Amino acid sequence: MNRWARWWVIALLGSIPVVVSVVHGLMGGAILLQDRAVFGLQVADAATGSFPSLGQYSWHGWSHLGSLLFYIFVPFHWLAGGASWGLFVGAGAHSCALLVLIAWLAFRLRGLWGTATAVALLLASWMSVGGIASADVWTPFLAIPLFVLFVTAAWGVTERDRPSMWLMCMSAALLVQVHVGYLPIVGLIGLTALGTFWWTGGNQRAMARPILSSLLLFLPLAFNPRDSAANFVHLWRFFSHSDTPTIGFSRGLRVVAFEMSPEASWLQGPSSEGIVGEARNGSWGWFAGVVIILLLCTIWVFRSPAESPRRKFGSSVPIMWAGLVAMVIGVAQVRGYLIPYVVLWRAVIVMLIVAWIVGVILANTSMVRQPRITAGAMGLFVLNLIGAILPTTEVSIVMPAAVRVREAIAQAVVFQENSPSADEGAILFRLGDGGLVGLYPALLYDFEQRGITGGIPADVERVFGDRVLDPVDASSVWMVCDTGWAFSLLSSASGATIVSVITPFTPEEEAKVVELQTLLAHELRTIGHLEAVTSLDSPLVAISLSELDINHDAAQELATLNQRASTPGDRFGIVAFASSDVPDIWWPLEVF
């Protein structure tokens, strides 16, 4: 077989989990909810001429730095006629294209074993988060192959490989648009690679052209200069004046150490906390061990003879240390609650360092042993290939909340079709709470694709795009509730009509839950404890309210019922009102 054709075989085999993920996602109904539905709305805006200039909105009050990724997915939106399956296909194509680039670049740098190792690293990254990450339009997942390409290209830049320079700059520009959290990581590693390139005699023009060209990827910011400028101000204020403290270096080191332990996600798959729970800590000893080994390998490289193959690793030493430092700083600077999906790049950097250490140790092997190294890399590739395929074939990857959201939307469609006012005007969709299920963006996306006229209030335009509807033009107002307690308060209000409801209770039990939650909510309002309203869905509600002057018998009865609806997504729904009958929202409400 032609030596150049071999890396294609590895790339094609590595694409199998992506194809399986796409097929499984489509068989699961191609359901978009939460941030994925918001992403779909932004792609639809880009496809229909609204020209978004900013990236996806963050609940911290700012948007990510660019919208180029939305435009990349526009052809797939057109291909599917706006249907959600186009985004799944687009995510799969995105992953496959980057996988091919990674395989090709690694082959340029280290031959066949380099390709096998680099693709295995990407597969392990997908395996570390589980499910169908390679075909998921959630931006933290879309960034994974981009970051693997970036670090592979950064390694190539230190060895003065020109295609690596272009790929590093372009992937860096796209990464910081996908998620602003990549800015310090990409900045430190990228600048270190550029510095190494220049220090070893690289041509300055070879750096200038890719860097200047990568700036063109930020041109969408010019579509709305005022919003873009305001967003930079919001970003600056958050990171320089926020009252929310960072987690600090002590906690950051322990979180990094977890990915260096035998329990690391890239070795064991997602932890029991998943990627939305609190990130797990590891032992300081694992971090210290990796640092010591990296230091010994660094000394070994620079003390090797100039003609030694091991000495070739000297040019990449700076980016290994830069990656280690960037990883610690990046994790330590996270503000507030450390959610694992914010720092998915940890596993990639740790695997890169491990691969470099192994490469240094095996660098001086003879030509007789070289095939064994390639065989070992291929074995690693096959293991990760199997590990990446197996999670994508599990039925459980279709989240129960997604299935329930689809059911709620189906009920809403039937309600709309049978509504006497269906042809009289548009629907104004409003948030009834700040829940986590993601029904609101999923409903917006689905109704828009069905051609059902609707809009949103002006105060959420920045999140959901150019869909503002003046309340005076609305024929009805639909209050979308991700939580059971908000649904209870709205469905019991005067003039309420239930559009859809997802509940584990019988009609009699549902009526009782509504009665109890409404009673307790109004009592909490009376005594001035609105913050406690959010506990009304909890099985521990009786304990939470035990110190307050409320009806404790009602709280105990509600706690018993809540045992059957204890997690987000167990109970939620949509309530419709005439435009003139919408009740005041007096309970805590946060924008999605």
Buried (B, 14 or more C-beta within 10 A) or exposed (E): EEEEEBBBEBBBBBBBBBBBBBBBBBEBEBBBBBBBBBBBBBBBBBBBEBBBBBBBBBEBBBBBBBBBBBBBBBEBBEEBEBEBBBBBBBBBBBBBBBBBBBBBBBBBBBBBBBBBBBBBBBBBBBBBBBBBBBBBBBBBBBBBBBBBBBBBBBBBBBBBBBBBBBBBBBBBBBBBBBBBBBBBBBBBBBEBBBBBBEEEEBEEEBBEBBBEEBEEBBEBBEBBEEBBEBBEEBBEEBBEEEEEEBBEBEBBBBBBBBBBBEBBBBBEBBBEEEBEBEBBBBBEEBBEBBBEBBEEBBEBBEEBEEEBBBBBBBBBBBBBBBBBEBBBBBBBBBBEEBBBBBBBBBBBBBBBBBBBBBBBEBBEEEEEEEEEBBEBBBEBBBBBBEBBBBBBEEEEBBBEBBBBBBEBBEBBBEBBEEBEEBEEBBBBBBBBBBBBBBBBBBBBBBBBBEEBBBBBBEEBEBBBBBBBBEBEEBBBBBBBBBBBBBBBBBBBBEEBBBBBBBBBBEEEBBBBBBBBBBBBBBBBBEEEBEEBBBBBBBBEBBEBBEEBEBBEEBBBBBBEBBEBBEEBBBBBBBBBBEBEBBBEBEBEEEBB
